[in-house]
């Protein structure tokens, strides 16, 4: 953490306002962990985001606004890139990429050589889907609520290569972590080669016991892939402790970074076993570690700087503080929604079984109608699932949200429910 703070503004000149903001955050972090309920502290953080006045934005599980620092850094280097696209000017991005890789590794408690810089969660997951050796008759275990990039992608490949994909139903809400683990244990057969799960589902916000499932997989030499789209930048993720074989995530969700930037972690012992999905100029068998998974051709190099700025920003606050605040916002929403007679809460109240995703359904108002009216009447920007077992409205708040915004959003739902 100290190194992150010292390096925060190293790569670019920044306005004095940003230096003042950094000093305030440093002072708060030096005294104690920022309190999840300290509204004046979080209001200071909120002011660093360019959200429209009057917009109630509770959709972090889809796309987060980037902070002003991330936007400024990206635009500064984008202008620099196009003002001088020479090889000589672009050479600086080699070191910048390695600086970013190191910071991501420290954030996730893994080796820098185990990190590839991708474009989003879907790309990272598909690198694993296409890269794992599988043959006819092998089995892959997924869940019904996996994201399509960690669900349909396995089925598409299975159609080509003849292996079997088994999908486990998702209890809503989850009865216990033990039940979730037991479902996987019962489904494993001698032919199971891969377990691929979503860490926290975007559908109903269930948090799977990833550490226990990874341990179960490792005891049987089963490859375990974890979709971290809803935990990277939301939870204080420790991949060394979790023990999964791979983890993919995006920067544009909870990390509040640029679009089309992401990460893929692959455990060192597993890297030689994964075939690269894209091979083009710059690829070689001698690339070190997970770098062999990020050779895609020409990249938007300034995006690397923006991603590093997002990591710097969130690390400056501290992931434990971010997680505590995010959980406090989610809990406030869940507790109040549960008190609405016409609302059916589909997300667990227990923090260990949930993350920042809050899903509920109004029993007396059609979901599409409720979604439309909340936007029209209150400019409440959320997400919706129109049908199925995860039907409902989704709140997902991050550190740029206030407790007052949660209260106003729930009040809008209560008014609509009647």
URUR-V669788 format. One record per residue. RES is the residue in one small letter. PHI is phi in whole degrees, -180 to 180 (none if undefined). OMEGA is omega as a letter, one per 30 degrees, with the letter a starting at -180 (999 if undefined). D_CENTER is the distance of its C-alpha to the mean C-alpha in Angstrom with 1 decimal. Layout:
RES&PHI&OMEGA&D_CENTER / RES&PHI&OMEGA&D_CENTER
This chain:
x&none&l&20.6 / x&-58&l&24.1 / x&-62&l&23.7 / x&-61&a&20.6 / x&-65&a&22.7 / x&-66&a&25.7 / x&-89&a&23.9 / x&-53&a&22.0 / x&-113&a&24.6 / x&-66&a&26.2 / x&-85&a&25.3 / x&-157&l&26.5 / x&-69&a&28.9 / x&-131&l&27.3 / x&-61&l&29.1 / x&-60&l&30.8 / x&-60&l&28.7 / x&-71&l&25.6 / x&-64&l&27.7 / x&-65&l&28.8 / x&-63&l&25.2 / x&-61&a&24.3 / x&-62&l&27.5 / x&-65&l&26.8 / x&-65&l&23.4 / x&-62&a&25.1 / x&-64&l&27.9 / x&-66&a&25.7 / x&-70&a&23.7 / x&-69&a&27.1 / x&-79&a&28.7 / x&-174&l&26.1 / x&-63&l&22.5 / x&-52&a&21.8 / x&-69&a&22.7 / x&-62&a&20.2 / x&-103&a&23.1 / x&-82&a&24.5 / x&-65&l&24.4 / x&-66&l&26.3 / x&-63&a&23.8 / x&-74&l&20.8 / x&-66&l&23.0 / x&-62&l&23.4 / x&-65&a&19.7 / x&-57&a&19.5 / x&-68&l&22.4 / x&-85&a&20.3 / x&-117&a&18.6 / x&-87&a&20.8 / x&-70&l&20.2 / x&-62&l&23.4 / x&-64&l&25.8 / x&88&l&26.0 / x&-86&l&22.7 / x&-94&a&20.9 / x&-101&a&17.3 / x&-126&a&15.1 / x&-139&a&12.5 / x&-63&a&9.3 / x&-68&l&7.7 / x&-105&l&9.3 / x&-145&l&10.0 / x&-102&l&10.4 / x&-69&l&13.7 / x&-83&l&13.9 / x&-70&l&16.3 / x&-61&l&19.9 / x&-63&l&19.7 / x&-62&l&17.0 / x&-63&a&19.1 / x&-64&a&22.3 / x&-65&a&21.4 / x&-63&a&20.2 / x&-65&l&23.4 / x&-61&a&25.6 / x&-78&l&24.7 / x&-66&l&24.7 / x&-63&a&28.2 / x&-61&a&29.2 / x&-60&a&28.1 / x&-80&l&30.1 / x&-76&a&33.0 / x&-150&a&33.4 / x&-84&l&31.7 / x&-69&l&34.0 / x&-57&a&33.0 / x&-63&a&34.2 / x&-72&a&31.9 / x&-79&l&28.9 / x&-58&a&29.7 / x&-64&a&27.9 / x&-73&l&24.4 / x&-62&l&25.1 / x&-68&l&25.1 / x&-63&l&22.3 / x&-63&l&20.0 / x&-71&l&21.2 / x&-62&l&20.7 / x&-60&a&17.0 / x&-58&l&16.8 / x&-64&a&18.6 / x&-68&l&16.4 / x&-63&l&13.2 / x&-63&l&15.3 / x&-66&l&16.6 / x&-62&a&13.3 / x&-100&l&12.4 / x&62&l&16.1 / x&-133&l&17.0 / x&-83&l&19.4 / x&-59&a&18.9 / x&-70&l&20.6 / x&-96&a&17.9 / x&-111&l&15.3 / x&-113&l&15.4 / x&-95&a&14.1 / x&-111&a&13.3 / x&-107&l&12.8 / x&-176&a&9.6 / x&-61&a&7.9 / x&-59&l&11.3 / x&-65&l&13.4 / x&-61&l&12.1 / x&-63&a&12.6 / x&-71&l&15.9 / x&-61&l&17.1 / x&-71&a&17.1 / x&-56&a&18.6 / x&-83&a&21.3 / x&-94&a&21.8 / x&-75&l&22.6 / x&-73&l&26.4 / x&-139&a&27.3 / x&-131&l&30.7 / x&-54&a&32.4 / x&96&l&32.4 / x&-66&a&29.3 / x&-123&l&26.7 / x&-121&l&23.0 / x&-100&l&21.5 / x&-131&l&18.6 / x&-125&a&18.1 / x&-63&a&19.0 / x&-103&l&15.7 / x&-62&l&13.6 / x&-64&a&12.1 / x&-52&l&15.0 / x&-69&l&13.6 / x&-122&a&13.8 / x&-142&l&16.8 / x&-62&l&19.2 / x&-62&l&18.8 / x&-66&a&20.4 / x&-67&l&23.1 / x&-63&l&24.0 / x&-66&l&24.5 / x&-62&l&26.4 / x&-61&a&28.8 / x&-82&a&29.6 / x&-106&l&29.9 / x&83&l&31.1 / x&-85&a&28.8 / x&-111&l&27.9 / x&-110&l&24.6 / x&-111&a&24.7 / x&-111&a&22.3 / x&-90&l&22.3 / x&-66&a&22.5 / x&-112&l&20.2 / x&-72&a&22.1 / x&-128&f&21.4 / x&-70&a&21.0 / x&-72&l&20.7 / x&-68&l&24.0 / x&-175&l&22.8 / x&-65&l&20.6 / x&-63&l&23.9 / x&-67&l&24.3 / x&-62&l&21.0 / x&-66&a&21.9 / x&-63&l&25.5 / x&-60&l&24.5 / x&-69&a&23.1 / x&-61&l&26.1 / x&-69&a&28.5 / x&-81&a&27.0 / x&-69&l&27.2 / x&-127&l&30.4 / x&-59&a&32.0 / x&-95&a&30.6 / x&-68&a&26.9 / x&-114&a&25.2 / x&-140&l&21.5 / x&-117&a&19.1 / x&-128&a&15.8 / x&-130&l&13.6 / x&-99&a&10.3 / x&-61&l&9.2 / x&-126&a&8.9 / x&-75&l&10.4 / x&-81&a&10.0 / x&-80&a&13.8 / x&-132&l&15.0 / x&80&l&12.4 / x&-74&l&13.9 / x&-97&l&12.5 / x&-80&l&14.2 / x&-74&a&16.2 / x&-61&a&14.5 / x&-61&a&17.0 / x&-71&l&20.0 / x&-68&l&19.1 / x&-64&l&18.6 / x&-65&l&22.0 / x&-60&l&23.6 / x&-65&a&22.5 / x&-65&l&23.7 / x&-61&a&27.1 / x&-110&a&27.7 / x&56&l&26.4 / x&-100&l&23.8 / x&-72&a&20.8 / x&-120&l&17.6 / x&-106&a&14.3 / x&-121&l&11.0 / x&-84&a&8.2 / x&-103&a&5.0 / x&-56&a&3.0 / x&-101&l&3.8 / x&-126&a&4.4 / x&-71&a&3.7 / x&90&l&6.0 / x&-113&l&6.8 / x&-107&l&8.7 / x&-80&a&11.1 / x&-75&l&10.2 / x&-120&a&13.5 / x&-71&l&13.5 / x&-63&l&17.3 / x&-76&a&17.7 / x&-64&l&15.5 / x&85&l&17.6 / x&-72&l&15.7 / x&-87&l&17.1 / x&-153&a&14.0 / x&-152&l&10.2 / x&-120&a&8.3 / x&-159&l&5.1 / x&-115&l&5.5 / x&-88&a&7.0 / x&-84&l&8.0 / x&-96&a&5.6 / x&-65&l&5.4 / x&-71&l&6.8 / x&63&a&9.5 / x&-110&a&10.6 / x&-76&l&12.6 / x&-70&l&12.3 / x&57&l&12.9 / x&-144&a&11.4 / x&-157&a&9.1 / x&-137&l&9.8 / x&-134&l&11.5 / x&-99&l&13.0 / x&-132&a&16.3 / x&-59&a&18.6 / x&-51&a&21.8 / x&-66&a&24.1 / x&-92&a&22.2 / x&-54&a&22.0 / x&-64&a&25.6 / x&-90&a&25.1 / x&-105&l&22.5 / x&-78&l&24.2 / x&-68&a&22.7 / x&-83&a&22.0 / x&-125&l&23.4 / x&-126&a&26.4 / x&-149&a&27.9 / x&-55&a&29.6 / x&103&a&28.5 / x&-85&l&27.6 / x&-155&l&29.7 / x&-63&a&30.0 / x&-95&l&30.2 / x&-61&a&26.7 / x&-83&l&25.4 / x&62&a&22.7 / x&-73&l&19.4 / x&-59&a&20.7 / x&-70&a&22.4 / x&-96&a&19.3 / x&-122&l&18.7 / x&-96&a&22.2 / x&-114&a&21.8 / x&96&a&24.7 / x&-61&a&24.7 / x&-109&l&21.4 / x&-82&a&20.7 / x&-57&l&21.4 / x&-59&l&21.0 / x&-65&l&17.3 / x&-61&l&17.2 / x&-65&l&18.7 / x&-64&l&16.4 / x&-65&l&13.3 / x&-63&l&15.5 / x&-63&l&16.4 / x&-65&l&12.9 / x&-65&l&12.6 / x&-59&a&16.2 / x&-62&a&15.7 / x&-72&l&13.1 / x&-72&l&15.1 / x&-64&l&18.2 / x&-71&a&17.3 / x&104&a&16.1 / x&-60&l&12.9 / x&-59&l&15.3 / x&-70&l&16.5 / x&-63&l&13.1 / x&-61&a&12.3 / x&-62&l&15.9 / x&-66&l&15.9 / x&-59&l&12.9 / x&-64&l&14.6 / x&-64&l&17.9 / x&-64&a&17.0 / x&-65&a&15.7 / x&-64&l&18.8 / x&-60&l&21.1 / x&-66&a&20.1 / x&-64&a&20.5 / x&-61&a&23.8 / x&-72&l&25.3 / x&-65&a&24.3 / x&-65&a&25.8 / x&-82&l&29.1 / x&-84&a&29.4 / x&-58&a&31.8 / x&-85&a&30.8 / x&-101&l&27.0 / x&-108&a&25.6 / x&-80&a&22.5 / x&-107&a&20.3 / x&-107&l&17.7 / x&-63&l&18.9 / x&-77&a&20.2 / x&-67&a&19.7 / x&-58&a&16.8 / x&-70&l&16.7 / x&-111&a&16.3 / x&-151&l&13.7 / x&-125&a&10.7 / x&-96&a&10.4 / x&-86&l&11.2 / x&-124&a&15.1 / x&-118&l&17.1 / x&-152&l&20.9 / x&-131&l&23.9 / x&-89&a&27.1 / x&-73&a&30.0 / x&-110&l&32.5 / x&-135&l&30.7 / x&-55&a&29.4 / x&-59&l&25.6 / x&-62&l&26.0 / x&-64&l&28.7 / x&-61&l&26.8 / x&-59&a&23.8 / x&-66&a&26.4 / x&-69&l&28.4 / x&-64&l&25.7 / x&-74&a&24.9 / x&-65&a&28.6 / x&-90&a&29.8 / x&-129&a&27.1 / x&50&l&24.7 / x&-92&a&22.0 / x&-96&a&19.0 / x&-134&l&16.9 / x&-123&a&16.1 / x&-146&l&18.5 / x&-115&a&19.2 / x&-75&a&23.0 / x&-159&l&24.2 / x&89&a&23.8 / x&-70&l&22.9 / x&-103&l&19.6 / x&-56&l&21.7 / x&150&l&21.1 / x&-104&a&19.5 / x&-124&l&15.9 / x&-98&l&15.3 / x&-150&a&12.0 / x&-103&l&13.0 / x&-126&a&11.6 / x&-65&l&14.1 / x&-83&l&15.9 / x&-95&l&17.2 / x&-113&l&20.4 / x&-62&l&22.0 / x&-62&l&24.6 / x&-66&l&22.1 / x&-62&a&21.0 / x&-61&l&24.8 / x&-66&l&25.6 / x&-65&l&23.1 / x&-67&l&24.4 / x&-61&l&27.9 / x&-65&l&27.4 / x&-65&a&26.4 / x&-62&l&29.4 / x&-61&a&31.7 / x&-68&a&30.8 / x&-70&l&31.2 / x&81&999&34.7
